[in-house]
Amino acid sequence: MTFHFAASRSAANSPLARVFQRRRAAPAANDNCTSGGGDHMLHAALRHFAQHGLGAAREARRQAECAFFAGDRESYDWWLGVCRALDARIARSLEDMARDGTAPVLCPASDG
């Protein structure tokens, strides 16, 4: 019985070469603090998380809403950045709320 060998056209395009090829690593899933703030914003978000635990993103959203409806744009941007560092989905909903100008949440008179 005779065997016929048919070599692939290119070793790089062979099925085995494609199977054993290393895939490029995907970007980190939690790498969502790339827009502005940098390390300073990340440290502030981590301090806020240490103080409020798993509800830190919701608390940052509440603070941002209070600042937005009080007309304090600088504080709103700060709390939006903290919220964005903690939870991008909540930050997007906060930005949508600010764009639509929907009704504010009730803010306490003081936090102390």
C-alpha positions in Angstrom: 0.0 0.0 0.0 1.4 3.4 -0.9 1.1 6.6 1.0 1.0 10.0 -0.5 2.2 12.9 1.6 0.5 16.3 0.9 2.3 19.0 2.8 0.3 22.1 3.9 1.0 25.3 1.9 2.3 27.2 4.9 3.3 25.8 8.3 1.9 28.9 10.0 -1.6 28.4 8.5 -1.9 24.7 9.2 -4.7 23.5 11.4 -2.3 22.4 14.1 -0.4 25.6 14.1 -3.7 27.5 14.6 -4.7 25.2 17.5 -1.4 25.6 19.3 -1.1 29.3 18.7 -1.1 31.5 21.8 -4.0 33.8 22.1 -3.5 37.5 23.0 -4.6 38.2 26.6 -7.9 39.9 27.0 -8.0 43.3 28.8 -8.7 43.1 32.5 -12.4 43.1 33.3 -12.1 45.5 36.2 -10.0 48.0 34.3 -12.7 50.7 34.1 -11.0 53.7 35.7 -9.1 54.8 32.6 -10.8 58.1 32.1 -9.3 60.9 34.2 -8.4 60.9 37.9 -5.8 58.2 37.7 -4.2 57.0 40.9 -5.7 59.8 43.0 -9.3 58.8 42.0 -8.5 55.1 42.5 -7.2 55.7 46.0 -10.3 57.9 46.9 -12.6 55.1 45.5 -10.8 52.5 47.6 -11.0 54.6 50.8 -14.8 55.2 50.0 -15.2 51.4 49.5 -13.4 50.7 52.8 -15.8 53.1 54.6 -19.1 51.9 53.0 -18.4 48.3 51.9 -20.5 46.8 49.1 -22.9 49.8 49.0 -20.1 52.2 48.2 -21.1 52.7 44.6 -24.7 53.4 45.5 -23.5 55.9 48.2 -21.2 57.6 45.7 -24.2 57.9 43.3 -26.3 59.4 46.1 -23.6 62.0 46.8 -23.2 62.8 43.1 -27.0 63.2 42.8 -27.1 65.6 45.8 -24.2 67.6 44.4 -25.8 67.7 40.9 -29.2 69.0 42.2 -27.4 71.5 44.5 -25.6 72.9 41.4 -22.2 71.9 42.6 -20.6 70.7 39.4 -17.1 70.1 40.9 -18.4 67.8 43.6 -20.7 66.1 41.1 -17.7 65.3 38.8 -15.7 64.1 41.8 -18.4 61.7 43.0 -19.2 60.6 39.5 -15.5 59.6 39.1 -15.6 57.7 42.4 -18.8 56.0 41.3 -17.2 55.2 37.9 -14.2 53.6 39.6 -16.4 51.4 41.7 -19.2 50.5 39.3 -19.3 51.6 35.6 -22.9 50.5 35.2 -24.2 52.7 38.1 -22.1 55.6 36.8 -23.6 55.3 33.3 -27.1 55.4 34.8 -26.1 58.5 36.9 -24.8 60.2 33.7 -28.1 59.4 32.0 -30.1 60.8 35.0 -28.0 64.0 34.8 -28.5 64.3 31.1 -32.3 63.8 31.4 -32.5 66.0 34.6 -34.9 63.5 36.3 -36.1 64.1 39.9 -33.5 64.1 42.6 -33.2 61.7 45.5 -33.8 63.0 49.0 -30.5 64.2 50.4 -29.9 64.5 54.2 -29.2 68.0 55.5 -25.9 66.8 57.0 -23.9 63.6 57.0 -22.9 63.9 60.6 
